[in-house]
Amino acid sequence: METIADKLEILNQRRNYLIGPNSSGKTHTLKEVFERNEDTTLFFDEIGEYSFLKSRNKVQIDNNIYVYSNEQSRGQETAELPNTEVINENSLSIIKKIRDIQSNIILKSNSSGITKLKRILDVLLTMNLNSIEIVIFDEPENFLDETNLKYIVDLLDSFNKANIQIFIATHSARFLELSSVRIDELFVCSISLNEGNIDYKVTNRTMEDIKKLYTNIRDNIENDVIKNGHTIKHADMFKKINLLNRGELNEHHEGIFISEGKVLELYLNTIIESFEFYQTLLYRKVIIVEGLTEKLILQKVPLNDLDYQNFYFSNGKIHFPFYIELFKFFGLDVVAMFDSDEAPSNETNGSSKFVYKLTCYLKQKYLEDTRVKLIVSQSKDLEQDYEVNQILDDFSDDSGINKNKLSGDNFFKPYIASFCFEENNWKYEQLSRKIIGEDDNRFEFN
């Protein structure tokens, strides 16, 4: 049977970052890696204590030389003289970084974070790094403030530059962001029960995987919503995900040419390799919302289950299909919360027709999907459900401020919507039941 460690060895990234919710198997995976490579691996746990072969002796450093003061494993006949070994260039670069960090940290501080960092640095200076091929850290961000967290990032970077493989379990999106972790270096851990046995799983995706997912979803929307939905003349919103038309790019930017694939990759890198995305993968579930209004409301809804306190912004309904499939791709269950919008009439503008067709597409696509729950407003939108627009009219009349200036997502409208919810506790309780699954109706607030 293939173990997680086997999968990690097959992928064999120079940097391997293991993430996931608590009790998802991150530490278990690290221990498997350590046990399979113990001769050449150094393991630091979450408080900075280390594990290593007991037969490995400590060293001192003397002018770029490792000195063994009490050698036991290299022949007792030479025990009268200390054994030595020249420190190679890679190890010297790590030692230099360690000493740089030691000269900058506040040595007099007795905080848990400083104590942990000093312990790690001291251990590394007593180990022969020439023979180290793998270094493992279990949640190195624990107890560390922003400044000291950056020191850990710098230290790990020195291992990477010295061609030492690193495995890191973390529960910190900020640590991942500071480390500039690429998506192919990210391993999402999860566990499940299978006939009484615990199955450990690691999900790893490449940027090519995500680009393929994106283009497939884009093509599906073009076929199912635009062409089959007869909104081909009214699909300006589709341009937001149709990145980019090469001819237009050449025509408008003379002398500059960026391929469609490169633009898409830049766009996806911005989304994927970000604090917000990393943070989302630390949970088992994600709630995707359209904008600020939903955010402010959900922040006040009593969702006691921590897995339902993970919100991600789509910046518009057009991005919902991609984000739903993206988070499923990484093993998360999804709650998608958005406006129903009105059914189109002959007078309805083209954009509204497209948005309504997109809503129908989402409902049809995920009706039977047990990993996706849709929460759609009963009327046109969330604000109409709770009379936000009427309150805006009254506020506009009283204040003399033009209503149009109040209705954007970046001004009063989201805050007024949030206030409306706050004034009606039953609405909070109702929405909470919808989200956590106590209400069987998948598609409406009321």
HELIX and SHEET records of a PDB file:
HELIX    1   1 ILE A    4  LEU A   11  1                                   8    
HELIX    2   2 LYS A   26  ARG A   36  1                                  11    
HELIX    3   3 GLU A   38  THR A   40  5                                   3    
HELIX    4   4 GLN A   76  THR A   78  5                                   3    
HELIX    5   5 GLU A   89  ASN A  104  1                                  16    
HELIX    6   6 SER A  112  LEU A  124  1                                  13    
HELIX    7   7 LEU A  129  SER A  131  5                                   3    
HELIX    8   8 GLU A  146  LYS A  161  1                                  16    
HELIX    9   9 ALA A  173  LEU A  178  1                                   6    
HELIX   10  10 ILE A  183  GLU A  185  5                                   3    
HELIX   11  11 MET A  207  ILE A  221  1                                  15    
HELIX   12  12 GLU A  222  LYS A  227  3                                   6    
HELIX   13  13 ILE A  232  HIS A  234  5                                   3    
HELIX   14  14 ASP A  236  LYS A  240  5                                   5    
HELIX   15  15 ARG A  246  HIS A  252  1                                   7    
HELIX   16  16 GLU A  260  ILE A  272  1                                  13    
HELIX   17  17 PHE A  275  THR A  280  1                                   6    
HELIX   18  18 LEU A  292  LEU A  298  1                                   7    
HELIX   19  19 LEU A  306  TYR A  308  5                                   3    
HELIX   20  20 LYS A  317  HIS A  319  5                                   3    
HELIX   21  21 PHE A  320  PHE A  329  1                                  10    
HELIX   22  22 GLY A  350  TYR A  366  1                                  17    
HELIX   23  23 LEU A  382  ASP A  385  1                                   4    
HELIX   24  24 VAL A  388  SER A  399  1                                  12    
HELIX   25  25 LYS A  403  LYS A  405  5                                   3    
HELIX   26  26 PHE A  412  GLU A  422  1                                  11    
HELIX   27  27 ASN A  425  ILE A  436  1                                  12    
SHEET    1   A 7 TYR A  50  SER A  51  0                                        
SHEET    2   A 7 THR A  41  PHE A  44 -1                                        
SHEET    3   A 7 ILE A 134  ASP A 138  1                                        
SHEET    4   A 7 GLN A 165  ALA A 169  1                                        
SHEET    5   A 7 ARG A  15  ILE A  19  1                                        
SHEET    6   A 7 LEU A 186  ASN A 194  1                                        
SHEET    7   A 7 ASN A 197  THR A 203 -1                                        
SHEET    1   B 3 GLN A  60  ILE A  61  0                                        
SHEET    2   B 3 ILE A  65  TYR A  68 -1                                        
SHEET    3   B 3 ASN A  83  VAL A  86 -1                                        
SHEET    1   C 4 PHE A 311  PHE A 313  0                                        
SHEET    2   C 4 LYS A 285  VAL A 289  1                                        
SHEET    3   C 4 ASP A 333  PHE A 338  1                                        
SHEET    4   C 4 VAL A 372  VAL A 376  1                                        
END                                                                             
